[in-house]
Amino acid sequence: MIALVSGTLVHRELDRVEILTAGGVGYECLIPLSVFESLPQEGGAITLHTHLAVREDAWHLYGFSDRYDRAVFQRLLVAKGVGPALALGILSSLTPERVVRALREKDITTLMRVPRVGRKKAEQIILDLADKMDTVGSAPAAAGAAKSPIADDAIRALIALGYNQLEADRAVRAVVDGGAGGDVGAVVRAALSRLTAK
């Protein structure tokens, strides 16, 4: 089992990276969008926590920022009809913490925001995993937007405006962590300023 890959980032794309280790071995890792957004420039140092998926016709290595993200990915694979590609898609649309919360709360609507996840698939994932998420551990302190009614309402407002869950979570977290506060409208406006400035 390859659990960790550390070295120099030699190439990056939206869904994959190539890492050259100190021993001269290069690994290609498939990644969710959240990892791509936090990558260093090519030539920079990088460490990913990895999961190796072995099939008859291919071996694929999946890379994540920390153990918690990898644990959520691995738990998603337990659900009927969820393979590595769909699990990666879920973690590209929702933060790992939001996935766990949606499963624990049986939040079908949130899961249905993920491409390729319809109502039946969302219901199946919840049926298989709702009571199995306690063992994935705790999210790192910095993961996910601050848990408050204002933050949750601001995230929902951004999603209603067409942003995906991951973008909304990150923007609201940045606003809240930066000390901005006030009512929902103020948080939404500050988050929109960040999103449109990109």
mmCIF file of the C-alpha atoms, coordinates in Angstrom:
data_MODEL
# 
_entry.id   MODEL 
# 
loop_
_atom_site.group_PDB 
_atom_site.id 
_atom_site.type_symbol 
_atom_site.label_atom_id 
_atom_site.label_alt_id 
_atom_site.label_comp_id 
_atom_site.label_asym_id 
_atom_site.label_entity_id 
_atom_site.label_seq_id 
_atom_site.pdbx_PDB_ins_code 
_atom_site.Cartn_x 
_atom_site.Cartn_y 
_atom_site.Cartn_z 
_atom_site.occupancy 
_atom_site.B_iso_or_equiv 
_atom_site.pdbx_formal_charge 
_atom_site.auth_seq_id 
_atom_site.auth_comp_id 
_atom_site.auth_asym_id 
_atom_site.auth_atom_id 
_atom_site.pdbx_PDB_model_num 
ATOM 1   C CA . MET A 1 1   ? 0.000   0.000  0.000   1.00 0.00 ? 1   MET A CA 1 
ATOM 2   C CA . ILE A 1 2   ? 1.344   3.429  -0.949  1.00 0.00 ? 2   ILE A CA 1 
ATOM 3   C CA . ALA A 1 3   ? 0.089   5.696  1.829   1.00 0.00 ? 3   ALA A CA 1 
ATOM 4   C CA . LEU A 1 4   ? 2.157   8.835  1.293   1.00 0.00 ? 4   LEU A CA 1 
ATOM 5   C CA . VAL A 1 5   ? 3.969   10.425 -1.638  1.00 0.00 ? 5   VAL A CA 1 
ATOM 6   C CA . SER A 1 6   ? 6.381   13.284 -0.985  1.00 0.00 ? 6   SER A CA 1 
ATOM 7   C CA . GLY A 1 7   ? 8.666   15.066 -3.402  1.00 0.00 ? 7   GLY A CA 1 
ATOM 8   C CA . THR A 1 8   ? 8.737   17.741 -6.091  1.00 0.00 ? 8   THR A CA 1 
ATOM 9   C CA . LEU A 1 9   ? 5.667   18.710 -8.112  1.00 0.00 ? 9   LEU A CA 1 
ATOM 10  C CA . VAL A 1 10  ? 6.776   18.331 -11.731 1.00 0.00 ? 10  VAL A CA 1 
ATOM 11  C CA . HIS A 1 11  ? 3.411   18.630 -13.496 1.00 0.00 ? 11  HIS A CA 1 
ATOM 12  C CA . ARG A 1 12  ? -0.150  19.524 -12.561 1.00 0.00 ? 12  ARG A CA 1 
ATOM 13  C CA . GLU A 1 13  ? -3.550  19.432 -14.227 1.00 0.00 ? 13  GLU A CA 1 
ATOM 14  C CA . LEU A 1 14  ? -7.052  19.984 -12.838 1.00 0.00 ? 14  LEU A CA 1 
ATOM 15  C CA . ASP A 1 15  ? -7.498  16.308 -11.996 1.00 0.00 ? 15  ASP A CA 1 
ATOM 16  C CA . ARG A 1 16  ? -3.959  14.958 -11.567 1.00 0.00 ? 16  ARG A CA 1 
ATOM 17  C CA . VAL A 1 17  ? -0.388  15.715 -10.573 1.00 0.00 ? 17  VAL A CA 1 
ATOM 18  C CA . GLU A 1 18  ? 3.006   14.142 -11.161 1.00 0.00 ? 18  GLU A CA 1 
ATOM 19  C CA . ILE A 1 19  ? 5.371   14.010 -8.200  1.00 0.00 ? 19  ILE A CA 1 
ATOM 20  C CA . LEU A 1 20  ? 9.072   13.137 -8.419  1.00 0.00 ? 20  LEU A CA 1 
ATOM 21  C CA . THR A 1 21  ? 10.374  11.640 -5.180  1.00 0.00 ? 21  THR A CA 1 
ATOM 22  C CA . ALA A 1 22  ? 13.891  12.061 -3.808  1.00 0.00 ? 22  ALA A CA 1 
ATOM 23  C CA . GLY A 1 23  ? 14.592  8.483  -4.897  1.00 0.00 ? 23  GLY A CA 1 
ATOM 24  C CA . GLY A 1 24  ? 13.942  9.389  -8.527  1.00 0.00 ? 24  GLY A CA 1 
ATOM 25  C CA . VAL A 1 25  ? 10.538  7.684  -8.847  1.00 0.00 ? 25  VAL A CA 1 
ATOM 26  C CA . GLY A 1 26  ? 7.699   9.674  -10.388 1.00 0.00 ? 26  GLY A CA 1 
ATOM 27  C CA . TYR A 1 27  ? 4.104   9.083  -9.301  1.00 0.00 ? 27  TYR A CA 1 
ATOM 28  C CA . GLU A 1 28  ? 0.921   10.245 -11.001 1.00 0.00 ? 28  GLU A CA 1 
ATOM 29  C CA . CYS A 1 29  ? -1.851  10.953 -8.502  1.00 0.00 ? 29  CYS A CA 1 
ATOM 30  C CA . LEU A 1 30  ? -5.466  11.679 -9.372  1.00 0.00 ? 30  LEU A CA 1 
ATOM 31  C CA . ILE A 1 31  ? -6.769  14.504 -7.183  1.00 0.00 ? 31  ILE A CA 1 
ATOM 32  C CA . PRO A 1 32  ? -10.010 16.290 -6.270  1.00 0.00 ? 32  PRO A CA 1 
ATOM 33  C CA . LEU A 1 33  ? -10.442 19.959 -7.139  1.00 0.00 ? 33  LEU A CA 1 
ATOM 34  C CA . SER A 1 34  ? -9.748  20.983 -3.532  1.00 0.00 ? 34  SER A CA 1 
ATOM 35  C CA . VAL A 1 35  ? -6.195  19.620 -3.813  1.00 0.00 ? 35  VAL A CA 1 
ATOM 36  C CA . PHE A 1 36  ? -5.573  21.368 -7.134  1.00 0.00 ? 36  PHE A CA 1 
ATOM 37  C CA . GLU A 1 37  ? -6.564  24.705 -5.583  1.00 0.00 ? 37  GLU A CA 1 
ATOM 38  C CA . SER A 1 38  ? -3.920  24.325 -2.870  1.00 0.00 ? 38  SER A CA 1 
ATOM 39  C CA . LEU A 1 39  ? -1.037  23.075 -5.054  1.00 0.00 ? 39  LEU A CA 1 
ATOM 40  C CA . PRO A 1 40  ? 2.325   24.827 -5.066  1.00 0.00 ? 40  PRO A CA 1 
ATOM 41  C CA . GLN A 1 41  ? 3.857   25.961 -8.353  1.00 0.00 ? 41  GLN A CA 1 
ATOM 42  C CA . GLU A 1 42  ? 5.612   23.308 -10.430 1.00 0.00 ? 42  GLU A CA 1 
ATOM 43  C CA . GLY A 1 43  ? 9.020   22.728 -8.879  1.00 0.00 ? 43  GLY A CA 1 
ATOM 44  C CA . GLY A 1 44  ? 7.657   23.171 -5.359  1.00 0.00 ? 44  GLY A CA 1 
ATOM 45  C CA . ALA A 1 45  ? 7.633   20.615 -2.561  1.00 0.00 ? 45  ALA A CA 1 
ATOM 46  C CA . ILE A 1 46  ? 4.468   18.574 -2.083  1.00 0.00 ? 46  ILE A CA 1 
ATOM 47  C CA . THR A 1 47  ? 3.191   15.771 0.113   1.00 0.00 ? 47  THR A CA 1 
ATOM 48  C CA . LEU A 1 48  ? -0.028  13.882 -0.554  1.00 0.00 ? 48  LEU A CA 1 
ATOM 49  C CA . HIS A 1 49  ? -1.771  11.198 1.465   1.00 0.00 ? 49  HIS A CA 1 
ATOM 50  C CA . THR A 1 50  ? -2.657  8.513  -1.047  1.00 0.00 ? 50  THR A CA 1 
ATOM 51  C CA . HIS A 1 51  ? -4.990  5.622  -1.761  1.00 0.00 ? 51  HIS A CA 1 
ATOM 52  C CA . LEU A 1 52  ? -4.038  2.934  -4.259  1.00 0.00 ? 52  LEU A CA 1 
ATOM 53  C CA . ALA A 1 53  ? -6.930  1.424  -6.242  1.00 0.00 ? 53  ALA A CA 1 
ATOM 54  C CA . VAL A 1 54  ? -6.022  -1.796 -8.025  1.00 0.00 ? 54  VAL A CA 1 
ATOM 55  C CA . ARG A 1 55  ? -8.069  -3.179 -10.916 1.00 0.00 ? 55  ARG A CA 1 
ATOM 56  C CA . GLU A 1 56  ? -7.332  -5.929 -13.378 1.00 0.00 ? 56  GLU A CA 1 
ATOM 57  C CA . ASP A 1 57  ? -6.499  -3.438 -16.113 1.00 0.00 ? 57  ASP A CA 1 
ATOM 58  C CA . ALA A 1 58  ? -5.000  -0.527 -14.161 1.00 0.00 ? 58  ALA A CA 1 
ATOM 59  C CA . TRP A 1 59  ? -3.557  0.769  -10.909 1.00 0.00 ? 59  TRP A CA 1 
ATOM 60  C CA . HIS A 1 60  ? -4.562  4.306  -9.933  1.00 0.00 ? 60  HIS A CA 1 
ATOM 61  C CA . LEU A 1 61  ? -3.138  6.404  -7.119  1.00 0.00 ? 61  LEU A CA 1 
ATOM 62  C CA . TYR A 1 62  ? -5.432  9.039  -5.570  1.00 0.00 ? 62  TYR A CA 1 
ATOM 63  C CA . GLY A 1 63  ? -3.927  11.935 -3.634  1.00 0.00 ? 63  GLY A CA 1 
ATOM 64  C CA . PHE A 1 64  ? -5.352  14.046 -0.789  1.00 0.00 ? 64  PHE A CA 1 
ATOM 65  C CA . SER A 1 65  ? -4.195  16.952 1.352   1.00 0.00 ? 65  SER A CA 1 
ATOM 66  C CA . ASP A 1 66  ? -4.534  15.089 4.665   1.00 0.00 ? 66  ASP A CA 1 
ATOM 67  C CA . ARG A 1 67  ? -5.564  11.810 6.268   1.00 0.00 ? 67  ARG A CA 1 
ATOM 68  C CA . TYR A 1 68  ? -9.086  13.013 6.956   1.00 0.00 ? 68  TYR A CA 1 
ATOM 69  C CA . ASP A 1 69  ? -9.818  13.719 3.286   1.00 0.00 ? 69  ASP A CA 1 
ATOM 70  C CA . ARG A 1 70  ? -8.432  10.308 2.359   1.00 0.00 ? 70  ARG A CA 1 
ATOM 71  C CA . ALA A 1 71  ? -10.521 8.617  5.049   1.00 0.00 ? 71  ALA A CA 1 
ATOM 72  C CA . VAL A 1 72  ? -13.708 10.218 3.705   1.00 0.00 ? 72  VAL A CA 1 
ATOM 73  C CA . PHE A 1 73  ? -12.784 9.106  0.162   1.00 0.00 ? 73  PHE A CA 1 
ATOM 74  C CA . GLN A 1 74  ? -12.167 5.551  1.353   1.00 0.00 ? 74  GLN A CA 1 
ATOM 75  C CA . ARG A 1 75  ? -15.457 5.466  3.245   1.00 0.00 ? 75  ARG A CA 1 
ATOM 76  C CA . LEU A 1 76  ? -17.361 6.632  0.142   1.00 0.00 ? 76  LEU A CA 1 
ATOM 77  C CA . LEU A 1 77  ? -15.982 3.605  -1.715  1.00 0.00 ? 77  LEU A CA 1 
ATOM 78  C CA . VAL A 1 78  ? -17.929 1.357  0.664   1.00 0.00 ? 78  VAL A CA 1 
ATOM 79  C CA . ALA A 1 79  ? -21.248 2.603  -0.739  1.00 0.00 ? 79  ALA A CA 1 
ATOM 80  C CA . LYS A 1 80  ? -22.897 0.487  -3.421  1.00 0.00 ? 80  LYS A CA 1 
ATOM 81  C CA . GLY A 1 81  ? -22.235 1.860  -6.894  1.00 0.00 ? 81  GLY A CA 1 
ATOM 82  C CA . VAL A 1 82  ? -19.563 4.347  -5.791  1.00 0.00 ? 82  VAL A CA 1 
ATOM 83  C CA . GLY A 1 83  ? -16.196 3.793  -7.437  1.00 0.00 ? 83  GLY A CA 1 
ATOM 84  C CA . PRO A 1 84  ? -13.057 5.906  -7.148  1.00 0.00 ? 84  PRO A CA 1 
ATOM 85  C CA . ALA A 1 85  ? -14.082 8.242  -9.997  1.00 0.00 ? 85  ALA A CA 1 
ATOM 86  C CA . LEU A 1 86  ? -17.439 9.109  -8.432  1.00 0.00 ? 86  LEU A CA 1 
ATOM 87  C CA . ALA A 1 87  ? -15.933 9.396  -4.933  1.00 0.00 ? 87  ALA A CA 1 
ATOM 88  C CA . LEU A 1 88  ? -13.373 11.843 -6.343  1.00 0.00 ? 88  LEU A CA 1 
ATOM 89  C CA . GLY A 1 89  ? -16.177 13.753 -8.059  1.00 0.00 ? 89  GLY A CA 1 
ATOM 90  C CA . ILE A 1 90  ? -18.047 14.045 -4.769  1.00 0.00 ? 90  ILE A CA 1 
ATOM 91  C CA . LEU A 1 91  ? -14.946 15.464 -3.070  1.00 0.00 ? 91  LEU A CA 1 
ATOM 92  C CA . SER A 1 92  ? -14.447 17.886 -5.968  1.00 0.00 ? 92  SER A CA 1 
ATOM 93  C CA . SER A 1 93  ? -17.962 19.271 -5.480  1.00 0.00 ? 93  SER A CA 1 
ATOM 94  C CA . LEU A 1 94  ? -18.232 19.176 -1.662  1.00 0.00 ? 94  LEU A CA 1 
ATOM 95  C CA . THR A 1 95  ? -15.687 19.569 1.099   1.00 0.00 ? 95  THR A CA 1 
ATOM 96  C CA . PRO A 1 96  ? -14.979 16.328 2.999   1.00 0.00 ? 96  PRO A CA 1 
ATOM 97  C CA . GLU A 1 97  ? -16.495 17.846 6.132   1.00 0.00 ? 97  GLU A CA 1 
ATOM 98  C CA . ARG A 1 98  ? -19.667 18.747 4.221   1.00 0.00 ? 98  ARG A CA 1 
ATOM 99  C CA . VAL A 1 99  ? -19.891 15.208 2.818   1.00 0.00 ? 99  VAL A CA 1 
ATOM 100 C CA . VAL A 1 100 ? -19.729 13.748 6.304   1.00 0.00 ? 100 VAL A CA 1 
ATOM 101 C CA . ARG A 1 101 ? -22.343 16.184 7.596   1.00 0.00 ? 101 ARG A CA 1 
ATOM 102 C CA . ALA A 1 102 ? -24.670 15.473 4.659   1.00 0.00 ? 102 ALA A CA 1 
ATOM 103 C CA . LEU A 1 103 ? -24.430 11.737 5.277   1.00 0.00 ? 103 LEU A CA 1 
ATOM 104 C CA . ARG A 1 104 ? -24.978 12.008 9.023   1.00 0.00 ? 104 ARG A CA 1 
ATOM 105 C CA . GLU A 1 105 ? -27.968 14.322 8.518   1.00 0.00 ? 105 GLU A CA 1 
ATOM 106 C CA . LYS A 1 106 ? -29.320 12.266 5.586   1.00 0.00 ? 106 LYS A CA 1 
ATOM 107 C CA . ASP A 1 107 ? -29.209 15.404 3.450   1.00 0.00 ? 107 ASP A CA 1 
ATOM 108 C CA . ILE A 1 108 ? -30.212 14.093 0.018   1.00 0.00 ? 108 ILE A CA 1 
ATOM 109 C CA . THR A 1 109 ? -30.435 17.568 -1.528  1.00 0.00 ? 109 THR A CA 1 
ATOM 110 C CA . THR A 1 110 ? -26.783 18.368 -0.861  1.00 0.00 ? 110 THR A CA 1 
ATOM 111 C CA . LEU A 1 111 ? -25.577 15.078 -2.354  1.00 0.00 ? 111 LEU A CA 1 
ATOM 112 C CA . MET A 1 112 ? -27.735 15.624 -5.433  1.00 0.00 ? 112 MET A CA 1 
ATOM 113 C CA . ARG A 1 113 ? -25.720 18.773 -6.229  1.00 0.00 ? 113 ARG A CA 1 
ATOM 114 C CA . VAL A 1 114 ? -22.858 16.489 -7.241  1.00 0.00 ? 114 VAL A CA 1 
ATOM 115 C CA . PRO A 1 115 ? -22.717 15.681 -10.976 1.00 0.00 ? 115 PRO A CA 1 
ATOM 116 C CA . ARG A 1 116 ? -23.813 12.082 -11.704 1.00 0.00 ? 116 ARG A CA 1 
ATOM 117 C CA . VAL A 1 117 ? -25.592 11.780 -8.345  1.00 0.00 ? 117 VAL A CA 1 
ATOM 118 C CA . GLY A 1 118 ? -29.356 11.650 -8.734  1.00 0.00 ? 118 GLY A CA 1 
ATOM 119 C CA . ARG A 1 119 ? -31.944 11.032 -6.043  1.00 0.00 ? 119 ARG A CA 1 
ATOM 120 C CA . LYS A 1 120 ? -31.655 7.230  -6.134  1.00 0.00 ? 120 LYS A CA 1 
ATOM 121 C CA . LYS A 1 121 ? -27.875 7.317  -5.958  1.00 0.00 ? 121 LYS A CA 1 
ATOM 122 C CA . ALA A 1 122 ? -27.942 9.853  -3.098  1.00 0.00 ? 122 ALA A CA 1 
ATOM 123 C CA . GLU A 1 123 ? -30.446 7.718  -1.192  1.00 0.00 ? 123 GLU A CA 1 
ATOM 124 C CA . GLN A 1 124 ? -28.287 4.619  -1.698  1.00 0.00 ? 124 GLN A CA 1 
ATOM 125 C CA . ILE A 1 125 ? -25.140 6.377  -0.479  1.00 0.00 ? 125 ILE A CA 1 
ATOM 126 C CA . ILE A 1 126 ? -26.960 7.616  2.620   1.00 0.00 ? 126 ILE A CA 1 
ATOM 127 C CA . LEU A 1 127 ? -28.443 4.175  3.274   1.00 0.00 ? 127 LEU A CA 1 
ATOM 128 C CA . ASP A 1 128 ? -25.011 2.576  3.082   1.00 0.00 ? 128 ASP A CA 1 
ATOM 129 C CA . LEU A 1 129 ? -23.013 5.221  4.974   1.00 0.00 ? 129 LEU A CA 1 
ATOM 130 C CA . ALA A 1 130 ? -25.183 7.344  7.285   1.00 0.00 ? 130 ALA A CA 1 
ATOM 131 C CA . ASP A 1 131 ? -24.266 5.269  10.352  1.00 0.00 ? 131 ASP A CA 1 
ATOM 132 C CA . LYS A 1 132 ? -20.669 4.572  9.305   1.00 0.00 ? 132 LYS A CA 1 
ATOM 133 C CA . MET A 1 133 ? -19.108 8.046  9.377   1.00 0.00 ? 133 MET A CA 1 
ATOM 134 C CA . ASP A 1 134 ? -18.065 8.220  13.032  1.00 0.00 ? 134 ASP A CA 1 
ATOM 135 C CA . THR A 1 135 ? -14.881 6.259  12.376  1.00 0.00 ? 135 THR A CA 1 
ATOM 136 C CA . VAL A 1 136 ? -13.402 8.644  9.792   1.00 0.00 ? 136 VAL A CA 1 
ATOM 137 C CA . GLY A 1 137 ? -12.008 10.823 12.567  1.00 0.00 ? 137 GLY A CA 1 
ATOM 138 C CA . SER A 1 138 ? -12.199 14.588 12.930  1.00 0.00 ? 138 SER A CA 1 
ATOM 139 C CA . ALA A 1 139 ? -11.568 17.189 10.284  1.00 0.00 ? 139 ALA A CA 1 
ATOM 140 C CA . PRO A 1 140 ? -8.475  19.353 10.715  1.00 0.00 ? 140 PRO A CA 1 
ATOM 141 C CA . ALA A 1 141 ? -9.280  22.569 12.539  1.00 0.00 ? 141 ALA A CA 1 
ATOM 142 C CA . ALA A 1 142 ? -8.952  24.650 9.376   1.00 0.00 ? 142 ALA A CA 1 
ATOM 143 C CA . ALA A 1 143 ? -11.245 22.481 7.252   1.00 0.00 ? 143 ALA A CA 1 
ATOM 144 C CA . GLY A 1 144 ? -14.719 23.653 6.347   1.00 0.00 ? 144 GLY A CA 1 
ATOM 145 C CA . ALA A 1 145 ? -16.396 26.952 6.908   1.00 0.00 ? 145 ALA A CA 1 
ATOM 146 C CA . ALA A 1 146 ? -17.117 28.052 10.425  1.00 0.00 ? 146 ALA A CA 1 
ATOM 147 C CA . LYS A 1 147 ? -20.138 26.293 11.821  1.00 0.00 ? 147 LYS A CA 1 
ATOM 148 C CA . SER A 1 148 ? -22.665 29.002 12.525  1.00 0.00 ? 148 SER A CA 1 
ATOM 149 C CA . PRO A 1 149 ? -26.184 29.741 11.281  1.00 0.00 ? 149 PRO A CA 1 
ATOM 150 C CA . ILE A 1 150 ? -24.897 32.858 9.490   1.00 0.00 ? 150 ILE A CA 1 
ATOM 151 C CA . ALA A 1 151 ? -22.138 30.914 7.698   1.00 0.00 ? 151 ALA A CA 1 
ATOM 152 C CA . ASP A 1 152 ? -24.546 28.121 6.723   1.00 0.00 ? 152 ASP A CA 1 
ATOM 153 C CA . ASP A 1 153 ? -27.099 30.622 5.399   1.00 0.00 ? 153 ASP A CA 1 
ATOM 154 C CA . ALA A 1 154 ? -24.398 32.478 3.459   1.00 0.00 ? 154 ALA A CA 1 
ATOM 155 C CA . ILE A 1 155 ? -23.230 29.231 1.861   1.00 0.00 ? 155 ILE A CA 1 
ATOM 156 C CA . ARG A 1 156 ? -26.786 28.372 0.846   1.00 0.00 ? 156 ARG A CA 1 
ATOM 157 C CA . ALA A 1 157 ? -27.212 31.850 -0.656  1.00 0.00 ? 157 ALA A CA 1 
ATOM 158 C CA . LEU A 1 158 ? -24.046 31.482 -2.742  1.00 0.00 ? 158 LEU A CA 1 
ATOM 159 C CA . ILE A 1 159 ? -25.180 28.056 -3.971  1.00 0.00 ? 159 ILE A CA 1 
ATOM 160 C CA . ALA A 1 160 ? -28.513 29.593 -4.971  1.00 0.00 ? 160 ALA A CA 1 
ATOM 161 C CA . LEU A 1 161 ? -26.521 32.126 -7.012  1.00 0.00 ? 161 LEU A CA 1 
ATOM 162 C CA . GLY A 1 162 ? -24.890 29.292 -8.969  1.00 0.00 ? 162 GLY A CA 1 
ATOM 163 C CA . TYR A 1 163 ? -21.660 28.612 -7.083  1.00 0.00 ? 163 TYR A CA 1 
ATOM 164 C CA . ASN A 1 164 ? -20.887 25.017 -6.118  1.00 0.00 ? 164 ASN A CA 1 
ATOM 165 C CA . GLN A 1 165 ? -20.630 23.829 -2.520  1.00 0.00 ? 165 GLN A CA 1 
ATOM 166 C CA . LEU A 1 166 ? -16.841 23.780 -2.495  1.00 0.00 ? 166 LEU A CA 1 
ATOM 167 C CA . GLU A 1 167 ? -16.514 27.341 -3.831  1.00 0.00 ? 167 GLU A CA 1 
ATOM 168 C CA . ALA A 1 168 ? -19.148 28.610 -1.392  1.00 0.00 ? 168 ALA A CA 1 
ATOM 169 C CA . ASP A 1 169 ? -17.580 26.847 1.613   1.00 0.00 ? 169 ASP A CA 1 
ATOM 170 C CA . ARG A 1 170 ? -14.132 28.197 0.831   1.00 0.00 ? 170 ARG A CA 1 
ATOM 171 C CA . ALA A 1 171 ? -15.266 31.763 0.203   1.00 0.00 ? 171 ALA A CA 1 
ATOM 172 C CA . VAL A 1 172 ? -17.357 31.952 3.379   1.00 0.00 ? 172 VAL A CA 1 
ATOM 173 C CA . ARG A 1 173 ? -14.604 30.355 5.444   1.00 0.00 ? 173 ARG A CA 1 
ATOM 174 C CA . ALA A 1 174 ? -12.101 32.920 4.138   1.00 0.00 ? 174 ALA A CA 1 
ATOM 175 C CA . VAL A 1 175 ? -14.456 35.761 5.069   1.00 0.00 ? 175 VAL A CA 1 
ATOM 176 C CA . VAL A 1 176 ? -15.202 34.396 8.545   1.00 0.00 ? 176 VAL A CA 1 
ATOM 177 C CA . ASP A 1 177 ? -11.569 33.454 9.265   1.00 0.00 ? 177 ASP A CA 1 
ATOM 178 C CA . GLY A 1 178 ? -10.531 36.927 8.113   1.00 0.00 ? 178 GLY A CA 1 
ATOM 179 C CA . GLY A 1 179 ? -12.612 38.482 10.871  1.00 0.00 ? 179 GLY A CA 1 
ATOM 180 C CA . ALA A 1 180 ? -15.431 39.787 8.702   1.00 0.00 ? 180 ALA A CA 1 
ATOM 181 C CA . GLY A 1 181 ? -18.826 39.229 10.197  1.00 0.00 ? 181 GLY A CA 1 
ATOM 182 C CA . GLY A 1 182 ? -22.192 40.801 10.638  1.00 0.00 ? 182 GLY A CA 1 
ATOM 183 C CA . ASP A 1 183 ? -25.381 39.548 9.111   1.00 0.00 ? 183 ASP A CA 1 
ATOM 184 C CA . VAL A 1 184 ? -25.810 37.034 6.315   1.00 0.00 ? 184 VAL A CA 1 
ATOM 185 C CA . GLY A 1 185 ? -25.938 39.760 3.676   1.00 0.00 ? 185 GLY A CA 1 
ATOM 186 C CA . ALA A 1 186 ? -22.578 41.177 4.745   1.00 0.00 ? 186 ALA A CA 1 
ATOM 187 C CA . VAL A 1 187 ? -20.922 37.754 4.667   1.00 0.00 ? 187 VAL A CA 1 
ATOM 188 C CA . VAL A 1 188 ? -22.423 36.977 1.246   1.00 0.00 ? 188 VAL A CA 1 
ATOM 189 C CA . ARG A 1 189 ? -21.250 40.315 -0.181  1.00 0.00 ? 189 ARG A CA 1 
ATOM 190 C CA . ALA A 1 190 ? -17.720 39.813 1.147   1.00 0.00 ? 190 ALA A CA 1 
ATOM 191 C CA . ALA A 1 191 ? -17.638 36.233 -0.164  1.00 0.00 ? 191 ALA A CA 1 
ATOM 192 C CA . LEU A 1 192 ? -18.883 37.377 -3.572  1.00 0.00 ? 192 LEU A CA 1 
ATOM 193 C CA . SER A 1 193 ? -16.107 39.971 -3.709  1.00 0.00 ? 193 SER A CA 1 
ATOM 194 C CA . ARG A 1 194 ? -13.579 37.180 -3.206  1.00 0.00 ? 194 ARG A CA 1 
ATOM 195 C CA . LEU A 1 195 ? -15.201 34.916 -5.787  1.00 0.00 ? 195 LEU A CA 1 
ATOM 196 C CA . THR A 1 196 ? -15.506 37.560 -8.484  1.00 0.00 ? 196 THR A CA 1 
ATOM 197 C CA . ALA A 1 197 ? -11.965 38.827 -7.900  1.00 0.00 ? 197 ALA A CA 1 
ATOM 198 C CA . LYS A 1 198 ? -10.486 35.527 -9.099  1.00 0.00 ? 198 LYS A CA 1 
# 
